[in-house]
Amino acid sequence: MLAKRKMESNEGIQDNNFVELYSSYAKFMRDEDWYEVDLMLETGISNGDILEIGPGPGLVGLEIAKKLPGSNLIGCELSEAMIKAAEINAAEYQINAKYIHGNAVKMPFENLSFDSVISNASLHEWEDPILVFNEIYRVLRTGGHYCITDLRRDVEQNKLNYVYDSTPEKLRPYLMGSINASYTKDEIQEILQKSALKNVNVRNNFCTLCIYGSK
C-alpha cells in the first residue's frame, strides 16, 4: 500500500555548501537526460517569454532556452542561494536569464506576462498547489503553454533504486524526502480540478509526473 504523502519544507535549500553539491549533481542529471527537456518542449513550450518556477540551479530552464534561441527566461525562486547558483550557471551558458526572489503562490509578475511557464522538481514543495496553478493561469498569455514535471510517489521500486544508487550519498535523504512529498497522478488530477487550469494533461514518465496544457 502506498504511504501517505509527507509534506516537505517550502523554504527551499538555503545552505551554500549543499546548493553547490546539488548544482553539481544537477549537471549530472542534465547530462544523463533525466530532465527530459525534449519531452517538455513537445508539450508546446515555445520561443518567447518563459517563466521557470522554482528553477533551483537553473539547468532545466537554461537547457530549454538554449534550444529556443532568442527566448527571454525568468526564474521565480525562494532560495537566495539557489538564485546565485542559477546566475553562475546562466553565465556559463552565456544566456541572459533573470532570477527573481519570490513565492509561486503569489508571483511578482503582471497578468499575461509569459508565453510559457515551466517547472521541474518543485511541485512537491508548493505549500498550496491550487494557488500556484491559479498563478500560472494568471501570468500566462492566451494560447500560452505550461509544463510542470516532478517526482512521483508511486515510482516503481526498480526505478527508484536506480535513481537512488546514482545519487550522491549526502543527497539521498533529500531525494527520499522529495519522493515522500511528491504526488501521484490521481492526487494531482484531483487538485487540478479545483484550479483555474482547464483541459490539463497528466502523464507518468520514467519516475516523474508531467502536467501540461495551454491557456
N, C-alpha and C positions, 0 to 999 in steps of 0.2 A: 504494500500500500504506500502510495506517495506521501511523504511527510508534508505537513502544513508549511506554508511559506513563513520564513523568519525574516522580519524586516532588518535591513542594513542601515547604517548611518547615512544620512543625506547631506553630510557636511563635506564630502569629497576628501581626497587624500591631500593632507597638508604638509607632511614630513618631507623635507627636501631630499634626504637620502633615499627614502622609499620611492619618491617620484622619479629620481634618477634611475633606480633599478627598474621601475615599471616602464619608463620610457625606452630603456634598452631592450626589455622583453617585448615591448610593442613593435619594435623594429623586426624582431624575430618573427612575430605573428604576421606582420606585413609580408615579410619575405617568404613565409610558408603559405601565403594567400588565405590565411584564416579569416581575414576580414571580408572576403568575398565581395570586393569592391565592384567587380564587373556585374555581379548579380544585383547589386544595389542600383547600378546605372540602368540595368534592364527594366527596372520598375518605372522609369520615366524621368529620373533625375537628369537635368539638362543644364546647359550653359546659362549663366545669368547670375543673379544674386542668390547665394547659397548660405543658409544658416545651419551651423552644426551645433546641436545641443549636447552639452557635456563632452567636449572633444578630448578631455584628458591631454595626453601629449600631442594630439592633433593629427596623427598619421592617417586616419581614415579620410578625414576631410581633405587633407593635403594630397592624398592619392587621387581622390575624385577631382580636385581642382587641377591636378597635373594632366588628367585625362580630358578635362574640359577647359582648354586654354582660353584665357580672357574672362573667366568667371571671377566673381567677387566673393571671397569666402570670409564669413564672420562666424566666430565661435562664441557661445554663451556658456561660461564655466564658473562653478562655485569656488574652485580651489585656485588661490593665487599662485601656489607653487606649480600647479599644472599649467597655468597660463604662461609662466616663464618657460617651462619645458616646451610648450607648443610654439612659442615665439622662436626658440632656438631651432626647433625642427623646421619651422617655416623658412627661416633664414637659410638652412641647409638645402631646402627645396627651391630656394630663390622664388618663393611665392609670397606676395604681399598680403598675407592674411591678417585679419584683425581679431583679437580675442578680448572679450569684454567680461568683466566680473558681473555675474547675475544669476538669479534663480529662475529656472524654467517655468515655475508656477506663475510667475509674473515677469515676463521678459521686458527688458528696456528698449523695445522697438515699437515703431508706429504700426498701425494696421496696414496690411497689404504691402509689406516691405520686401518679401522674398519670393523668388521663383521656385525655390526648392528648400525643403527642410530635411536634414539628415540627423541621425543619431546612432551611435553604436556603443553598447555596453554601459549605458547609463540608466535605462528604463527601470531597472530593479532598485535604483537609488531614489527615484522620484517619490517625494512624500505624498503627492496626490496626483496620480496619473491622469485622472479626468481633467484636472485644471491644466495640465501640460498639453494634453490633446486639444483642449479648447484654445490654448495659446497658439498651438501650431496652426489651427484653423484660422485664427485671427490674423497672424502675421503673413500667411500665405496669400499670394495674389490669386485671383480667379484663374483656374486652369493649372495652377502650380501643383507640383508633386511632392510627396513626402515618403521617406523610407526610414523606419526605425528597426534596428536589429539589436538583439540582446541574447544572453544565455537563456536556456530554458531549464526549468527544474526537473522535468521528466526526461532529460537526456539519457540515452541508453548507457548502461554501465560500461560496456566495452569502449564506447566513445569517450566517456568521462575519464576512464583510466588512461586513455591515450593522451588526452589534454593534460591531465594531472601529472603524468610522468614527464611531459615535455615542459612543464612549468618549473621555474627556479624554486628551490625549497622554501626560501623566505616568502615567496608569493603564494604558495599553496594554500595557507589559511585564508588569504584574501579571495582566492579563486573559489574555495568551498563556501565562504560566506556569501559570495555573489551568486553562486548556484542556488544556495538555500533561500536567497531573497528573490530569485527570479520567478517568472510566471510560466504557466502552461498556456497552450493555445486557447483552451476553453476559458481559462480565467481572464485572459486579456480580451477575448471577444466579448465577454460579459461586461467588462469595464468600458470597452469602446462603444457599446450600445447606449451608454449614459453620457457620451461625449458629443461634441459638435461635429466630429468627423463622421461622414456617411459613406456607404458603399466601400468599406475598408476590406482589403485582402489581408489574410493572416496565414502564413505557412510555416512549417517546420523545415529548417535547413539541417545541416550535419549535427550541430549541437546548439543551434540557436533558433530563435523566433525571428521572423521577418514580417513587419507590419508596413503595408504600403498602400498608396492610393493617390487621389488627386482631389482638388477642391473644385 
